[in-house]
């Protein structure tokens, strides 16, 4: 995947790109208003960051504590080292229940494991019940945003999809009408499913319970109607105590959409009589990331998506331009840890403006990690490519004042004598849509010297 | 500040080559404010372009050279938030010279913060009868905290505005997106050319739609990018570095 190429393609449709930028900026704006309505906002971020640091430093013992307490509550805990193991565990539970159709509420972790594809290949029908996710599922697309999966689609487009898939009236773009159609369609799926899958927003080590946050109540609907609930959870999703939820739930919704709280924050503690709850705890590279000192705190992420909404690059290039399960700034520091080569352009898809770090509710230093990944990527790439030779020459020039002076004179000199057709040719990317500055007669250094200084 | 303190003028390489007037203005301004300023002739580049491109390890000699060049000064002042941010926060550690390097890093200041925080001048008298938009460079704003950032819940401040806003006749334009990046981003400007240009166009439009006559910036790199787009599209808006404005307007 090559981010610059995908971004340029996204920008070709200028009005769509502008709409995408403005739509996400609107969400960022709502987040600003909401976060500023709480005087203790920065204290909350500090606290959340500290709690997550503590979790990452003691992850082993919190996991054991969580397993012990959840088991005591009658929940069955499974451990998966990678996506494959995770998917096999899900399938084995479904086989045991003789279940051929499941409903699933939003879970980026199951996207990470490509669970849908795996289950479908094994003859299980998967229905995503989050409205946005259902829409992208109809298109066989992954979500383009972790909180707003179909944010890249306009209502006219959704109306067309629904007309084809749900036989809604052609050209009826009324959001209420379309939502009602989806609701009716999903209701049947909910009623038929014996197993429901959800993600996990927070696992509480102290009590062995977990919390799932949705705006549509679809996780609850699925879980309550099914006999078996499978909760898929990354090992980093733990918090030590229930009281810490007060910090995270206040930050999560405000950061994500500007709401003061997510509509449904459902606590699951133990299965009701005759029912089962399974939790699959997934590693899939997380312990590896935990071992990378410069990048470990990327695991503090609570998946609010605020860094995407604020990112001037994400807003103008769309989620798919990243080619990774988690797009945007946070994705650009998580994905290289999974596949450095495949995601090597992502840490460069940033101006290092730092907005992502300032917006992050758990204070992940995202832009600094982007900088650090750049250092890692250039090391991993062949040391004899053109760019790295240029850098070595540059270091030679800038550590030698005489060489710097001569090269500066040559640069200014040649820009003056080269015909415009060369300066602004396709070879010169700067000049495609930008003029160069007018060239001064002399550098500051020359001016200073001519004034009699040495 | 004692007038006897020695101030070393640190001029970014591309300002030296392309925008000598910004350097001259910085020098004259600091002299007008009573500083004993000189420009060490041996300076080159701080190494930022290489480091941000992922080659920090290849800037050790450049960093070493920077430290040697500026060693003898009490303060090092630079008209670029971005270069100062690099020298202070990103330059590679010179092994065996950690304390020496830290001491110098602590002496490096961006021009506006030097005026407001070290010289403690908050009220410069002057005239500048123009309607101006200010472009905060991200490295200056979020890297050096020269202004509050719109993402944070903190008291609003802006060191550049503090210096400019009291000029007679100056009209300060409030932007719709007050601190969005202009899209320059060093090598990003060419590796992600399409995005870079689009971000620049959007930033320009915010200023133009508010009838700004001049865009003032603290970093010529952003201004080079924005003015390059404006010039290509025959947009009449003008551009100045804050050093030029302060130096022109000051009485």
Interface residues (C-beta under 8 A of the other chain):
Chain A: X3 X4 X7 X8 X11 X17 X21 X25 X32 X35 X36 X38 X39 X41 X42 X310 X312 X313 X316 X317 X348 X349 X350 X351 X352 X353 X354 X355 X357 X358 X359 X371 X374 X375 X377 X378 X379 X387 X388 X391 X392 X394 X395 X396 X397 X398 X399 X400 X401 X404 X408 X411 X412 X429 X430 X432 X433 X434 X435 X436 X437 X439 X440 X442 X443 X444 X445 X447 X448 X449 X453 X454
Chain B: X11 X13 X15 X16 X17 X18 X19 X20 X21 X23 X24 X27 X38 X39 X41 X42 X43 X44 X45 X47 X49 X50 X51 X52 X53 X54 X55 X56 X57 X58 X59 X60 X61 X62 X64 X65 X90 X138 X139 X142 X143 X149 X150 X151 X152 X153 X154 X177 X179 X180 X181 X183 X184 X185 X186 X187 X188 X189 X190 X191 X192 X193 X194 X195 X196 X197 X198 X199 X200 X202 X224 X225 X227 X228 X229 X231 X232
